[in-house]
Amino acid sequence: MVRFWREGMGLSERRACSLIGLDRSTHRYQRRADRNGELRQRLRELAEQRRRFGYRRLHVLLCRDGYAVNKKRIQRLYRQEGLSLRGRRRKKRIAGLRVVLPRPVAANQRWSMDFMSDALADGRRFRLLNVVDDWTRECLAIEVGRSLTGRNVIAVLDRVALRRGYPAAIVTDNGPEFCSRVVDEWAHRRGIRLQFIRPGKPVENAFIESFNGKCRDECLNERLFITIEQARSATETWRLDYNRIRPHSALGNLAPEDYANRTRVRNPEPTKLRLSLVEK
């Protein structure tokens, strides 16, 4: 319109802008080059690699890459690029009295374990046994199999204990594998207290339930497994990534292994005592 008034009627820029109510600085504005081009590209790459990560965890990964950017800028670019995740609405439940378990204060003080299930591409079901350290939030093991019994449970726990020792307590639900005689005798010989939650109260085993949700959302739902060996390989790869790279909000956005190493350096004496007890 300004060009029409100036070229067709011979008006000045000031007069033409005043006729249509346009500020002259707006008329003279020249679009600047996008200074966030490289940042947008890296954000899209990370979002493609980790499709279930929101902008907060992607911001942590960008900071690890050396980008000194504010979280609000990442949120704005995240929305502009159309990367926002679809929210999953939870079913409303009746609020009840919660039983808050005492928090552990050191690694190996308390573990949590639970079963999950999934299916191969041909419909055959398989199960996963997840074991988590409640203090460091490390995933100690993900055992995948068509059928997992109580003997499989103690075999997995013994394998984990070879590299880090036995815990003082293990929190589980009331599944038949955990309540079996072989698991009870094994725990008695090792001096481990089995702590069973109340039936129908998974919130009392919140650490492993939270981990199960992440495993389902970021690993199982993102892949289609053809064979059981492929499922074992994929879950183990994801477990290592979870422990070494994935930022955990409850740990100050540190990976679980980084948090465990920092607490181990900060409190060396309890670690030495724990290792000496395992050797004995």
Sequence and secondary structure as in RCSB ss.txt:
>XXXX:A:sequence
MVRFWREGMGLSERRACSLIGLDRSTHRYQRRADRNGELRQRLRELAEQRRRFGYRRLHVLLCRDGYAVNKKRIQ
RLYRQEGLSLRGRRRKKRIAGLRVVLPRPVAANQRWSMDFMSDALADGRRFRLLNVVDDWTRECLAIEVGRSLTG
RNVIAVLDRVALRRGYPAAIVTDNGPEFCSRVVDEWAHRRGIRLQFIRPGKPVENAFIESFNGKCRDECLNERLF
ITIEQARSATETWRLDYNRIRPHSALGNLAPEDYANRTRVRNPEPTKLRLSLVEK
>XXXX:A:secstr
 HHHHHHHH   HHHHHHHHT  HHHHT      TTHHHHHHHHHHHHHSTT  HHHHHHHHHHTT    HHHHH
HHHHHTT                       STTSEEEEEEEEEE TTS EEEEEEEEETTT  EEEEEEES   H
HHHHHHHHHHHHHH   SEEEE   TTTSSHHHHHHHHHHT EEEE  TT GGGGHHHHHHHHHHIIIIITT   
SSHHHHHHHHHHHHHHHHHTS BGGGTTB HHHHHHHHHHHSHHHHHHHHHHHH 
